[in-house]
């Protein structure tokens, strides 16, 4: 069977033996209590960091990224319409849309 093979792998910590003699419920409870305390301290620090306002120097960057995303969304969605009105074939519309996306990826990867 496949279950016994897991126990023979050195990187697998599964064991069929009994727990160590010093693994009393009190020691396990103390270890779990310390882990819970460190987790609650981490969560408290994380929640206080999440409620702090962003620095005002990020506002222009945020607005410029937002404007770039709006402009790209308008351009990519209206490109097929304008090309069709100019007499482009469906293949040319697909190629232009693909080239626009590739150029965005190469020139503005972030």
C-alpha positions, 0 to 999 in steps of 0.5 A, spaced: 500 500 500 501 507 499 500 509 506 507 505 509 511 509 504 510 516 507 513 513 513 519 511 510 521 518 507 525 522 511 522 529 509 515 526 512 514 527 519 509 522 520 511 517 525 507 511 527 511 511 534 508 513 541 509 521 543 515 523 547 514 521 554 515 529 556 509 531 551 504 532 557 498 536 556 501 541 560 507 542 556 503 542 550 498 547 552 503 552 554 506 551 547 499 552 544 498 558 549 505 561 547 503 560 539 496 563 540 499 569 544 504 571 538 499 570 533 494 575 537 500 580 537 501 579 530 494 580 528 493 586 533 499 589 530 497 588 523 490 591 524 493 597 527 497 598 521 491 597 516 488 603 520 493 608 519 492 613 513 497 612 507 502 618 507 499 624 502 505 623 498 502 617 495 496 621 492 498 623 486 501 616 484 494 613 486 491 618 481 496 618 476 495 610 476 488 610 476 488 615 470 492 611 466 488 605 467 481 609 465 485 611 459 487 604 457 480 601 458 477 606 454 483 605 448 483 598 448 475 598 448 474 603 443 480 601 438 476 595 434 470 600 433 474 605 430 478 600 426 472 597 423 469 604 421 476 605 418 475 599 414 479 594 417 478 587 417 477 582 423 484 580 422 487 587 422 483 589 428 485 582 432 492 584 430 492 591 432 488 589 439 494 584 440 499 589 438 496 594 443 497 589 449 504 587 447 506 594 447 503 595 454 506 589 457 513 591 454 513 599 455 509 599 462 510 592 465 508 594 472 
